Amino acid sequence: MRSRTTTDRLATRLAVCLVTGLAAVAPAAWANGLDGIFAVRGLEGLEVLEAENAERLFTPASVQKLIVGAAVFHYLGPDYRVATHVATAGELLPIEEGGYRLTGDLVVEGACDPTWGRRHNPQDARAPLRQIARDLAALGLRRVEGDLVVDASRFPGRRYPDGWPEGDAAFSWGAAPSALAIDENVVGVSVAAGGALGQPARIDGAADVEWINQTVTVGRERHGRGSLEFQPIWGQPRVVVRGEYPISEPAFGVRLASPDPEGRAGIALRQALERAGIEVLGEVRVAQRPPPGKLERLATYTSPPVRDMVVVMLRNSHNFYAESLLRILAAARVGDGRLDRGLDLESEFLRYVVGIDRVDFELDDASGLSPFNLISPRATVALLRWVYQQPWRDAYLTALASGSGGTLVGWGRLPPMVGKTGTIRHTQALAGVLTPADGVPVFFAVFLNHRTQSRPQLRGEIVRALWRWHRGTAAPGLSSALAAPTGVER
């Protein structure tokens, strides 16, 4: 597979910036943004209900997640499970008091499993760690004389796509995937004004993170204009907090991306081992290269099926799950969990499996947070129509949001449908499947780009279109040729 070159990426970014710039300065046609719409009825003998700029490229926001969900189900299957192994190249030797001591390092082979938290373990967020500790204790392990090593070698390279806004990377929605992760790689912190003007703000955050306080409490004249910002120090358990906090502002809490995800998970595992009666004499460290020697596996923790992860990703539009699934897919298919390997797999999937032309999309991430993702409404509908014909269709469609659950709650009264929302600044999107009373599905994609209206206004426009398509109303004068398959490479 060919990774995209720096020149490819730069050319795409220049094109996107040019389009964005034209939208900002051009009068009339561009003044109110740009809309892309494609809605078709049926699988055969398609009836085009509406089409506007259906072949143009748009920023899809989180509609992008449809791609990785379909690719994971196609290549791995909905019942695929992620296995995290614990192994060693050392020896287990008996000790006088009973049990064994490990002469070497205890190695956790990170697998990028995103489920080690309360969402999948509501009774005990640390259940995966405790299960590993119990399994090792059951083998008779009592002491590790080496280090506890988090092997991150299957997921090398950059954590973040090129196009992610820098400010997003500090917050929970920008939490990066990692070889080993707990709590969805998120830490909490609360901030309140200091006791007097000029004093630092009060910061109360996660105990396993060092909070470097560079804030100052300012007067009431700054009410509503505080300038607090958070800067993680990546690879270290530290976050710098700086800026002004008005003394009249109430306290608030925020969820931030963990600055040292593998290290934090490793420390939590060490604590679980100690509670299970296993002493670790060495350090917790993260290895970017495979540990030397032949490893013997001692314990394995297996995730829930990926169908459960896809539900979280699609229904709740969870960025961390999307980026984790992309890397899980790459590691499973080619043994290399790099971001660019995952994007290459997605591209090949769209082109050679679904049959979408290469000029109809550009991929920068799995989650849709990057504004440099591009796809046409027509290509998005082609993907949904392909999904509808797969044996795992029901698992995929039930993972999408609806009026009764997920990100579509609050959109108002909707016709029977499932879909994937997308929302970033100046972009509102929705793609999915309508199920009218006659049972003939309607596939649709709507991308509203460069739009400055409020979210309720934009969503109202989309909802009115959904009801129109639900009634089977076709826009006049549309050519059925628009519904032809997008084809393959041209």
N, C-alpha and C positions, 0 to 999 in steps of 0.2 A: 504494500500500500504506500502511496505517496503522501507524505505530510505536506501541508500547505506551506509554501515558502514565505519568507518575510516580505518579499515583493508582492506575492498574492495578497497577503493581509493588508499591506500598505495601500495597494490599489483599491481594495474594497473600502477601506476607511476613507480614502480620498473621495470615492464616489458617494459614500453616505454623507460626508460633510458637505459635498457640493449640493446634493439634493436638499439637505437640511437648510443650507444657506439660501438656495433659491426659494424654498418655502417661506423663509423669513422676509425676503425682500420683494418677491413678485406680487403684483396686484391681482385683483379679480379672481382668476381661477384658483390661485394658491392662497388667497387671503384668509380663508377659513379652514385651512388644512387640506388633507388629501384622504379620500375614503376609498377603500377597496372592498368590494362585495361580490360574493359568488354564492348562489343558492340553486341547487338542482334537486329534482324529484325523481326517485327511482334508481335502480341499478342498471337496467337495460332500457333502451329507448328513452334516454334522458330528456326530461323537460326542464329547460332553464327557466327558473322563476325570477331571477334577478342577477344582473351582472354589471358591475361598474369597476373599471380598472382591474379586471379580474386577472390579467396577466402581468400586472406591474408588481414590483417588489415592495414590500412593506415591512416595517418593524412589527413583529408579532407579539412582543412581550411574552408573557407566560404561556401563550398558546404554543410556544416552542416546545413545551414539555410533552406535547402529543407525540413528538418524534421519538424521544428516548424511550417512552413507555411502549410504543409499538415495536421498536427495535429490540428491546429487552424481551418482550413476549415472543417475538419471532425467533430470535437466536437462542434464548435460554429457556423459554417456556414459563408460564405463570407459577409453576410449582418449584422452580429452581431455588435452592437455598445457598446462602453464603456460609462457608466454613472458615472459622478462625482457629488455627492450630497453635498449640503450645508445644515446643520441642526443645531438644538440647543436643549438643555434640559432646557433652560431658558424660560422666559415669555416675550411676546410682550405687553407692556403697553403704553397707549396713552400719548402723551406729549402735552403741551399747544399750542405750535406753529404748531401743526399738525403732523400726522405721529405717529411712535412708537419708543420706546426705548427697547432694548433687555437687560433683567436683567442678563443674563448669557453669556457664551462663544458662539461665532459663530464658528461652527466646519465644516471644509472641509474634507469630507470622501474621502481620496485619492484613486484613481482607477488605477494608473499607466498609464494613457493616455499619449502616446508619442507625440500627435499631437498639443500641445499648443505652436505653433511657426509659423514662416513665411512660412514654407514649405506648410502647409495646410491652412494658412491664409495670402496669399501674400499681401493683401492690408493693413493688420493690424495684426502684430504678437501677439498683446495682445487681440485679439478679444474674445477668450474664457473668459478671466478675465473680460472684459468690459460687456460681455453678462450676466455673473453672477451678476455683480454689478447692471446692469440695472434691472434685474429681482427682486433683493432684494429691490431696490429703488421703483419699481412699487408696491411692497407690502406695502410701506409706512415706511420701516425701515430707521431711521435717525441717530440712535446712538446705538453702541454696548458697553455696560458697562463692559463686560468681555474681555477675550482675543480672538484673532483670532487664532484658533487651527488647525494645519494641522494633521489630524489623519492618521498616517502611519501604523496602527496596522494590516492591512490586508497583509502587505508585510514585515514581520519581517525577522530576520536572516541576513546572510552575503549578501553584495551587489555583491561581485565578486566571480567567481568560483575559486577553488583552483589553477588551472593551469594558470591563466592569468599572463603574465610577468609583474612584478612590474612597469617597465617603461611605459608600455602601459596605465596604469590606470590614468596617469596624462593628457593624450591627448584626443582629441575629439573622436577618434575611440574607446577609452576605457571608455567613459562616462557611468556611471552606471545608471540603471533604478531606479526610485523612485516613491513613492506613489503619489507625485504631482511634475510635471516637466514643466519647460518652456524652450524654445529655445533649445530643445533636450539636456538639461543639459550641455550646452557648453558656455564658456565665452571666449572673445577675448582679446589678449594683443599684443602690439608691443614693440620691444626692439631695442635700438640703442646704439652705443658706447657713453661713457661719453665725456665731453669736453676735457679731458686731461688724460694722463696715471695715473693710480692709483685711479681715480675717479670711483664711481659706474656707471654702465650702466644706460641709461635712460629708464624707464619703464612706459608705458602708457596703462593701462588696464581698464577693466570694472569698473565702478564707485562703484558698489555694492560689490566689492571684495577688501580686503586689500592686497596690494602687498608688501611683506616683502623683501626688496632689499638687498641681500648679495653678489652682484656681484662686479667685479672690471674690469676696462678697462686696457687691456694689449697692448703690442707693436705689430708692423707689422710682427715681426718674427713668431707670432702665427696665422697669417692669414690662414683661413681655418681649424684651429685647436681649435676653441673656445670650451669651455666645459660647456656651459650653461645648467642648468637643472631646472626643475620645480617640486616642492613638495607641493601638496595640503595638507592642514590640515583638514582632513575629519570631517564633522560636524560643521565646523566654516567657515565663509566667508573669508578665508585667504589662500594665496599661497606664499610659500617661493621660491624666485628666487635666485639661486646662481651659481657661476662659473666665468669663464673668458670670456671677450668679446673683441676681437681684435679691435683696434681703426681703422683699415683699412676696417673693414667689414661694408657693408651697413645695414640699418635698416631692420628688418623683422617682420612679424606678424605671430602669431600662435594661434590656437584654442585649448583651454584646457578644461578638464572635470571640471564642477562646483564642488567645494569642499563641498558645503552645499546646495544640490539641493532643498530639501523641504523648508528649511528656505528662500532661495532666491525666490522661487515661492510664498511663503506666503507673503513676503514683497511686491512683485509685485501685489498680489491680494489686499493687504491693500491699496496700492496707487490707484488702480482702484476703490475701494470702496469710498475712499476720494474724488476722482474726480466726483463720482456719487452722492455726498452729504451725504455719510454715514460716520460718525465719529467712529473710534475705539479707546476707551479709554485705553484698556489694551495692552498687548504685543502680538507679533507674536511668537508662540512657536510650536514645533513639538512634538506630543505625540506618543509614541511607544505602548501604550495600549489604548483600547477603552475608550473614555470619560465616566464617570459615568452618570447614569440616562438614561431615555428613550428619544431618540432624535426624534424631529419632523422635517421633511424635509421642507425646505423653498424654495429651488431652485435646479435645476438640469441642468448640462451641458452635452450634449450627443455628443460623438465623431463622426467623419465620420465612415463609415463601415470599418471593419477590412480588407476588400479586398484592400482598399486604403493603409493601413499600410503594407500589405504583398507586394504590388507593390514596395514601398520604400525599404523594407527589401531585396527582391530578386533582383530587377532590379539594385538597387544602392548598394547592399551589405552593408546595414546599420546595424552596430552592436547594436546600441542603440534600434532600433526598434525590432530586434530579441530578445534581452534580455527582453524588455518590454512585447512583445507578449507572451513569455514563462510564465511570471508571471501573465499576464492577464488570460491566459488559466488556470493556477493553481487556481487562485482566483475564476474564474467562475465555475470551475468543483468541487473543494473541499473546497472552502471558505478560502483558505490559499495560499497566493502568494509567498511562500518561493521558493527559487531557487531549492532546492532538491525536492520539491513537483512537480514542473514543469518537472524536469528531470525524475522523476518516471512516470509521465503521458506520456512523450515521449517514454520511454522504453516500457510501456504497449501497447502503440499505435503500435510501430514497431513490437512487438512480437505477440499480440493477434488480432490486426486489419489487419495489412499488412501481417503478417505471416513470419517475419524474425527471424531467430534463434538468441537467446541471445548472442551466442559466436561471432556473426558477427558484433557487434558494442559495443562501450563504449562511454557514453555521459558525458561531463564535462561542457558544456555550450550550449547555443542556437545559438550563432553567429559564432563559429568556430575560435575565437581568441585563444582559449586554444590549445596548442600542444598535450594535453592529450585526445582529442577526437579521436576516432578510428572507422573506418567502412570499410567494404570490398567493392570493386567495384561491386561485384555481388549483395550485399544487396542494394546498392544505385540504381542499375538498377531495382531491384524488387520494390523499393519504387516508382520509376517513372512509371513503368508499372501499378502499383496499382492506382496511381493518374490518369493515362490516362483513367481509366474505371469509374471514379467518375462523378456524375452529375455536379460538379463544376469544371470539368477539364479545360474548356476554361478560367475561371477566374484565375486559377492557372498558366496555361501556358502563358497567356498574361502578367502575372506579372514578368516573367523571362526576362533576358537580351537577346538581339539579336544584330546582326551587325549594326542595326540602332538606338539602344538605350540601355543605361545602361553600365555595366562594360565590355561588349564585344566590344564596340566601340574602335577602335585602334588595334584590333587583326588582321586586314587585311581582305581580301575578304573571306567571309564565305559562305558555302552552306545554303539553307533555314533551319533554326534551331532556337531553343530557349534553353537557358541553364543558369546554375549558376556557376560562376567562384569562384575560391578559391586561395588566394595568402597570404602566410606568408613566413617568411624567410626559404629558401631552400625547399619550397613547391609550386608547381603550380598544380591546379586542375581544372577540368571542367566536369560537368555532365548535361545531358539534352536530348532533343528529336530532331532528324533530320526528316525532312519531304521531302523525295524524290518525284520525279515527279509521281511515280506510287501510291502515297498516303499511302504506307505501312510504318508506323513509325519505326525509328531506335532509340533505347534507348541505351545510352552509359554513361560510367563513366571512367574518366582518372585521376589517382592520381600519380604525379611525386614527390616523396619524397627524401629528402637528396640530392638534386640536386643543384650544385653550379653554373651552367650556368646562363647566363643572362635571364631575363624574356622574352625578344623577342625571344631568342633561344628556350626556353621551349614552348612558345606559338606557335611558328612555327611548332614544332613537333606535337602538338595537332591538329593544323589546317590541316596539311597534312593528319592526320588520319581521320579527319572529311570528307574531300573530298573523301577519299578512301571508307569510309562507305556510303557516299551519293551515290556513284556509285554502291553500293551493292557488293563491292569486299570483299569476305571472305578470311581470312588467311587460308592457306592450313593446313590440318591435325588436325583441331579442332574437338573436340567431342561435339556433340549436348547435351550430358548429362550435360555439364556445365550449360546449360540454365534451368535446373530443378529448381522448386521453392525451396527457402531456407528452407521452413518448419517452424515448431514451436519449442518450447523448447525441447532440447535434453540433 
